[in-house]
Amino acid sequence: KVPGSNTTISSITVYYSNNSTTGNLYLDFTCDHVDTAAVPVAVQNDFVAATTYNVATSDTLIRSIVVPSTAYDGLTGIGTDSFIGCLVQRDAANVSDTYEATWNVIGVLFIFSA
């Protein structure tokens, strides 16, 4: 749920455990919101085309990927009663995805501003 009067998304970051020795992750993102203060007619969403992210080495450390702002900058009308969602989807079958392990997402951090 959107915190207080801070209704603008400043950034979204995905945190994951780096378990692959090398390769690329092929990911796409879809963000949406719905206002709980009114009867939802439809969920508004925005998305970004799939993008390749390079993973240099296996170090089992927690790493991060910043979601491109094009995945959420088209969302309008976000209010203090809105719920925000962000679908992060890996396309491991894509030839560009060469990550050699299961991609373990630890969490997603939303940063808001007024």
FENZIMO-V602155 format. One record per backbone hydrogen bond with DSSP energy under -1.0 kcal/mol. CO is the residue of the C=O (numbers start at 0). NH is the residue of the N-H. Records with the same first field share a line. If there is no record, write none. Layout:
CO = NH  NH
This chain:
2 = 5
4 = 6
7 = 112
10 = 110
11 = 66
12 = 108
13 = 64
14 = 105  106
15 = 62
17 = 59
22 = 54
23 = 97  98
24 = 52
25 = 90
26 = 50
27 = 88
28 = 47
29 = 86
30 = 45
31 = 84
32 = 43
33 = 82
43 = 32
45 = 30
50 = 26
52 = 24
60 = 17
62 = 15
64 = 13
67 = 70
68 = 71  72
71 = 74
78 = 81
80 = 35
81 = 1
82 = 33
84 = 31
86 = 29
88 = 27
90 = 93
93 = 96
103 = 16
106 = 14
108 = 12
110 = 9  10
112 = 7
